[in-house]
Amino acid sequence: MFEKLRTGARDLIARIFGRKPPEPGRFVSGSKFSWRGWLASGPWIWPARDYLLYVPRGYGGWRRRPLIVLMHGCKQTPEEIAAATR
């Protein structure tokens, strides 16, 4: 209840003073190489893993934060997993 009141007050003040609402977090994707670990692929395929990382709004990178890892398989893409967990 208090959280809804606080969010509503913040949005009202932002509208009065012409500020934009806060931006949501962002997704960062990429691929990293690793010799360690086991990959079920042929010897001719470079051992790399793709990732999709959600970076919360306001994250600066200087302060340590916890990292939650969700491993997926069964031919699901990171985008499909992210959509299913919302």
WOHU-V627921 format. One record per backbone hydrogen bond with DSSP energy under -0.5 kcal/mol. CO is the residue of the C=O (numbers start at 1). NH is the residue of the N-H. Records with the same first field share a line. If there is no record, write none. Layout:
CO = NH  NH
This chain:
1 = 5
2 = 6
3 = 7
4 = 8
5 = 9
6 = 10
7 = 11
8 = 12
9 = 13
10 = 14
11 = 15
12 = 16
13 = 17
14 = 19
15 = 18
26 = 55
28 = 53
30 = 51
32 = 49
39 = 41
42 = 45
46 = 48
47 = 34
49 = 32
51 = 30
53 = 28  55
54 = 56
55 = 26
56 = 59
67 = 69
69 = 71
73 = 76
77 = 81
78 = 82
79 = 83
80 = 84
81 = 85
83 = 86
